[in-house]
Structures are given as C-alpha cells and as structure tokens.
C-alpha cells in the first residue's frame, strides 16, 4: 500500500513538474509580444500580470523540487556560507552586509539553507534596496537575522505572507516587499527550515524595517 501510494505521488509530482515546465515557453512568447506593444497603462497592467504568472510557474517548479529533496545532510560552516553569500551579492553591486562570529556549524542541507537565505535577502533588496545579516549562537541554537530598513508590513499579515500565493491587497509596501504578495518563496523557505527542526518568523522593527529570523538547532562552535 505504501509503495503504491509513493508511486502515485511520484507520478503526480512528475506530471505537475512537466505541466509547469511546458507553461514557460508560451508565457515567454506572450511576454515578448506584450513588451512590443505601445507603452501605456494597459500594456503595463498586462505585463505585470504576466510577470506574476511567470513567477508562480517558476515557484511551483521550485516547490515541487523541494517536496522531493535529493541533497544530503552534512556538517556546514554557516559563518563561511554567509560570508561567501553576502560577498557574491557585493560583487553584483548589492548592498548586503553580515556580521557574526566565525566557526559556527550545524548539520543541514547547505544548498537548501542557502536558498532560504537568498530568498530572504532578495526580498529585502527588492523593496528596501539593502539587507543586513546577523549570525549568533546561543546554547545549541543558531539564530540568523535578515534585516532591512523598509516600512515593514501590517502585524496581522506577518503570518499571511507564508501562505502559498497569498495577496496582500491592503498594503502596497507589503505587496512590493514580497514580489506582489504572491508566490511560494516564503512558504518554501519556512517548510525548509521546519524540515531542519527550526523556525522562521517575521517581525517589524522599530522605528522602521523588517526582521526575518531563522532559528536552527544543533549549533557547534569550531
């Protein structure tokens, strides 16, 4: 019974992945046609809707890949991972800084954790234009904060943004902050952190800004 269910789910996953992948070509062609249209409000609205749809397809593919993770768990130096990641953003001209002690390691799937961090950093960059990352370890827990200086989002919507394809219609800043308030990015990020036995939460900063906090167990100082 379990084997039959596993085969069924695997087949369903392959089918969804194939469908999502097949959507990309016509969507790209449609986008090119829209971009060739005469500039105006109608064109801009159509292009914005299409970009959202392309984002949904891309994130659906990412979600499907994350539902069947292949990466193995290993000992990862988070200090080095963050240093390398923020350095790469700096090479691209992005304002991303980090601070924290060296030699903090945990057992994790490094590429998955890197993807979570990239998602949070890019969310901050897309609105605030800058991001600051802090790494600390207390007892056996690792804490990673990704901070920005934007206006934040309404308190009641701090959990909503983790729901798949949610729209934050009553707060323009929040919609911009989270790619239109629509997608799977934060849902995937939280699911990944939960799979590592951790937590991912958002909190508004004072006087302004947002802080995304990741808590992960099993910290070791080398």
Residue pairs with C-beta under 8 A, 6 or more apart in sequence:
10 68
13 64
13 67
13 68
16 60
16 64
17 61
17 64
17 65
20 57
20 60
20 61
20 64
21 61
23 57
24 54
24 57
27 50
27 53
27 54
27 57
28 54
30 50
31 47
31 50
31 51
31 54
34 43
34 46
34 47
34 50
35 47
37 43
37 46
48 180
52 180
52 182
55 179
55 180
55 182
55 183
56 165
56 182
56 183
56 184
59 183
59 184
59 185
59 188
60 184
62 184
62 188
63 164
63 184
63 187
63 188
66 112
66 188
66 191
66 192
69 109
69 112
69 195
71 109
71 110
71 111
71 112
72 109
73 107
73 108
73 109
74 107
74 108
74 109
74 110
75 105
75 106
75 107
76 105
76 106
76 107
76 108
76 110
76 113
77 103
77 104
77 105
77 222
78 104
78 105
78 106
78 113
78 135
78 142
78 144
79 100
79 101
79 102
79 103
79 104
79 105
79 135
80 102
81 110
81 113
81 114
81 117
82 98
82 100
82 117
82 133
82 135
82 144
83 98
85 114
85 117
85 118
85 121
86 96
86 97
86 98
86 121
86 133
89 96
89 121
89 125
89 131
90 96
94 125
94 130
94 131
95 125
95 129
95 130
95 131
96 121
96 125
96 130
96 131
96 132
96 133
97 131
97 132
97 133
98 132
98 133
98 134
98 135
99 132
99 133
99 134
99 135
100 133
100 134
100 135
100 136
101 135
101 136
101 137
101 221
103 221
103 222
104 135
104 137
104 142
104 219
104 220
104 221
104 222
105 219
105 220
105 221
105 222
106 142
106 216
106 217
106 218
106 219
106 220
107 218
108 196
108 216
109 192
109 196
112 192
112 195
112 196
113 192
113 196
113 216
115 189
115 192
116 189
116 192
116 193
116 200
116 214
117 133
117 144
117 146
117 214
119 185
119 186
119 188
119 189
120 131
120 146
120 189
120 212
120 214
121 131
121 133
121 146
123 177
123 178
123 179
123 185
123 186
123 212
124 130
124 131
124 146
124 147
124 148
124 150
124 210
124 212
125 131
126 176
126 177
126 179
127 148
127 150
127 173
127 176
127 177
128 148
128 149
128 150
128 177
128 209
130 148
130 149
131 146
131 147
131 148
132 146
132 147
132 148
133 144
133 145
133 146
133 147
134 143
134 144
134 145
134 147
135 142
135 143
135 144
136 142
136 143
137 143
137 219
137 221
138 219
139 219
140 217
140 218
140 219
140 220
141 215
141 216
141 217
141 219
142 214
142 215
142 216
142 217
142 218
142 219
143 213
143 214
143 215
144 213
144 214
144 216
145 211
145 212
145 213
145 214
146 211
146 212
146 213
146 214
147 205
147 209
147 210
147 211
147 212
148 209
148 210
149 205
149 208
149 209
150 173
150 177
150 208
150 209
150 210
151 173
151 208
151 209
152 173
152 204
152 205
152 208
152 209
152 210
153 161
153 168
153 171
153 173
153 174
153 177
153 178
153 202
153 204
153 210
154 170
154 171
154 174
155 204
157 168
157 171
157 174
158 201
158 202
158 203
158 204
160 166
160 168
161 168
161 174
161 178
161 181
161 186
161 202
162 186
162 187
162 190
162 200
163 187
164 183
164 184
164 187
165 182
165 183
165 184
166 181
166 182
167 175
167 180
167 181
167 182
168 174
168 175
168 178
168 181
169 175
169 181
174 181
175 181
177 210
178 185
178 186
179 185
186 200
189 200
190 200
193 199
193 200
193 214
193 216
194 200
196 216
196 217
197 216
197 217
197 218
198 214
198 215
198 216
198 217
199 213
199 214
199 215
200 212
200 213
200 214
200 215
201 212
201 213
202 210
202 211
202 212
202 213
203 210
203 211
203 213
204 210
204 211
205 211
